[in-house]
């Protein structure tokens, strides 16, 4: 055999090979497909859980603490602010500062006691109301 014949033999297509066709078990394929479809119908209940909301209680003593309260509101937390330990002029300034913050965030502020306010961002909805019977007891109600 010459070199040329060896190359032809090497690169030639031989039809000598026998091909065996085997049928795959269709039952196994169908059962794996059904299992995949069943997995699509499974819902993880922990993924449906709403993120927890926090309510922060604040009792500022000076106007300087108003920014900390505003930071809580910006971070989408409801804040109950008790202004009993602040003198009247600083309390009015704190309420003005928080009112601006809440307005910018489309939030809400409600008076829930004599000197207690609930400040909520837009993701917190408040239902119900507190009666205004406490206004007669409030010595600072004229400024608010």
N, C-alpha and C positions, 0 to 999 in steps of 0.2 A: 504494500500500500504506500502510495506516495504521500508526501506531505500535504498536497492539495486535496487528496481524498480524505485524509484525516480531518482537515479543517471542515470539509463539507459534512462529514459525519458528525463532527462536534456541534456545528451550528444548524444542522438540518432538523426539521421537525419530524419526529418519529410518531407514527400512529400506533405504535406497539403497546402503548399504555392503555390499560383498561380503567375506565372510570366507573366507580360504584356510586350510585345515587342512593342515599338513605333518606327516608322520610323522618323528619323530626316528630317527636311526640307532640301533637297539637294540643293535647290536654294540659301538658306542662306549660306551654306557651299561654294558653287561655287562662290558666289559674294564676300565673304571674301577672297577667294584665288585669285580672279582677282584683288582685291584691293591691296593685298600684292605684286602681280606681277607688278601692275602699279607703286607702290611706289619704286620698284627696278629700274624702268626706269627714275625716276626723278633725275636730276643732280643738285646739288647746285652750282650755278655759282660762288659764293664767294670762294668755295674750289678750283676752277680752276685758280683763280687769282694768278699771279706770285708774289713772295715776292718783295717788293719795294727795289730798289737799291739806294744807296746814293753816291753822289759825294761830296768830302770834298775839300774845298779850303784852302790851307795853305800858309803862308808867313813867313817862319822862319826868325829869326834874328840872331840865333847862331846855332852852330853844335849840341848843346844839344837838340834841338827840333826835330832832325832827328828821334829819337826813337818814338816820338808821331806820326809822319807821317807814320813810318813803322807799328805801331800798327793799324792804320786805314787800311792799305793794308792787314795786317794779318787778320783783321776782315771783309775782302772781300768787301771793299769800294774802289772806284776809287778816286784818289787824284790828284788834280791839284796843283802843287807846283811852286810858284813864288819866285825866288831867287834874286830879285833885291835889297833887303835890306841886303844881306849878302855879306861880302867881298869875293873875288874870291877864295882864298885858302879854306875857310870854305864851300863855295858853291860846290867846287870839292869834298870835303870830304862827304858832304851830298849826292851828286849824287852817289858816290861810295857806301856809306852805303845803300841807297835805291836800287841801282842796285843789290846788294847782296841779299837783302830781296826779291826783285821781282824775281830774278833767282831761289831762293829756293822755291817760290810759283808757278813757271811756269807762271808768269805774263808777263807784257809787259810795256816798258817805251818808250814814244815818246816825242820828243821835239816839242812843239807847238808854241813857241815864242822865243824871244831872250834869255830870262832866265826863261822860263816857261816850265815845264815838266808835262806830264800826265802819272801817274803811275797807272796801273790797275792790279788786280789779275786775275787769270785764268777764273773766272766766268764772266768777262766783256770783250766783244769783241768790238773792235774799228774798224770802217770802214772809208775809205777815208784817205786823207793825206793833210798836210799843205805844201804849196810850200816853197821852201828853199830860197826865196828872202830875208828873214830877216837875213840870215847869213852875208851878207855884212854890215849890221848895227850893228851886235853883236861884241862888243869889246872884249868879252871873248871867242869867238868861237874856238880859238886855243886849249884851254884846254879841250874842250868837243867834 
